[in-house]
């Protein structure tokens, strides 16, 4: 689900030919592993010769301290990437990555965007009913790939509706590029 959105992000920041890879080796077994420095370090060490920018995007899931935990991972990554021009950025979706996908679609008129953004369980409360209504729920991953590709085609809209998380990540990537990276 994230790959089409990150590809759209890279096009938006002026890197249309960026090769975006989703880490599948090792597979992270959920948020607990994604937030463990040992697992992140393992990925950085394995791929640092091939990757210019590591991005970790996770759900906030109503956890007020999630951003702080990601800041800690970013700080630790500086040591692991010292002496290289590689960089690690982490962002948490407010509340869930599925909300970024919803932002790229015209939602039912009786839905309030502010309520979608506030809902800690937006995946269950909004994304799943939307995917079912769009007829993609039975596709692999509940239609996430299909809906994400469609949302990526309207990336400007996604950025506009998700400034506190995806918009912040967009700016952080732009800042990194302005420093002369990649």
N, C-alpha and C positions, 0 to 999 in steps of 0.2 A: 504494500500500500504506500510506503514512503518513497519508493524509488521514483515513480512518476512526478511526485511533488518535489523531490530534491533535484531531479533533472530540470524541472521548470524553474526552480530557484536558481540553478546554475546558469540557465539561459538568461534569466532576469538580471543577474549580476554581470553579464557579459562573457560568460564562459559556456557557449553553446556546445562545444565539443568535449566538455568534461566527461570523463568516463565515471559513471556512478555505479558502484558495486555495493550490494547488500551483503554483509558478512554472514556467511553460512558455515564457516569453519574457523573457529568453533561456533556451534549453535549455542546461543545464550538461552537458558531455560527460564525465561521470564524476567520480570523487573528486578527481582532480588539479585540475580546474576549480573544484570546490566548495570547495577549500581555498585557492584563489588570491584574495587580497584584491581585486584588480582586478575580478574577476567578481562577488564579493559586493558590492563598492561600486557596481558598475553596477546591480545589482538594487535595492539600497537607494535609490539616486538616482532610479531609474525609478518606484518604488512608495511612497516615503516619505510622500507626500501621501495615500495610500489605505490604508496598513497601520499599525496600532498596534504590533504585535509581529511581528517577523521571527523565525522559527524555522528553524534549519538542523540537520537530523538526518542523520548519516552513519554508515556502518559503521566500526567500529574496525579490523576485519580483522587483528587481532593486532599492530597497530602501537602500541607503547608510547608513542610521542610524539604520538599523534593528539589527545589532550586538550589538550596544550600548544599545538598548532597552532590548535585551536578557541579557546583562550583568547586567542591573539594576534589572531584575527579579531574576537573580541568587543571587545578593547581598541581596535582600529582603528575599529570601528563607532561608538564613543563620539564620535569626532571627526566622523564623517559625519552623526551624528544630533544633534549638539550644537545646543542651542536649540530642540529639539522634545521632545515627550513620547513619542516613538517609542523602541523598544528592540529589540535584536538578541540572541538567545540561541542558542547552538549546543551540541549534545550528540552524543556518539557512542554508538551501540548497542554493547553488549558481548555478543558480538563483531559480530553483524550484525542489522540491523533485522528480518530474518525471525525471529529469536529472540523478539522482542516478540510477533510473531504467534503463534508456537508456544505462548507462555505463556498465551494465551487459550483453548487447546484441551486436551482430555484426550488425552494422548499414549499411545502404546503402553506397556503395563506393563513391558516389558523395557528401556525407555529410562530413563536416570537424568537427572533435571533438572540436576544439577550437572555432568554430562558434557556435556549440550547447551550449558550456559552457558560451559563452558571451551573448547569446540571452536572454533578459529579459522575453520574452514570449515563452520560450522553450516548454511549455505545448502545446500551440496552433500550433507553428511553426514546432515542431519536434515530440513530443510524440503522438499527435493525428494522424498525418499521419502514424507514425510507427505502432501504434495499429491497424489502419485500414489495413495497408499492411500485418500485421501478422494475420488478420482475427479475432481479439478479441475485436474490438471496440464495437460490439453489446453485449458483455458479461457485467455483472454488473460492474458498475463504469468504463466503457470504457476499460475494460480489465486490469485495474491497478493491481488487485490482481494476475492475471495469470502472467503478465509480471514481477511483483515484485518477485514472487516466483522463476521464471526463473533467474532473476538477482541475487537473493540471493545465488543461486547455484554457482555463479561465483563472490563471494564477494571479493576475492583478486583483481580481475580486477576492480570492482567498487571502491575499496579503492585506487588503483593505478591511476585511472582516475579522482577521486574526492578528491585529497589530502587537498584542502583548506577548506573543510567543513566536509565531512564524515570522512576523515582521521584525522582531528583535533578532532572530537568527539571520534573516536576510541582511540586516544592517551589519551584524557581526562578521558575516562572510565578506561583505563589501569592504569593511574596515581592514580585514586581513589581506584582501587583494590590493588595497591601496597602499599597504605597507611594502608592496613589491613582491608578494608571494604568488606562486603559480603563474 
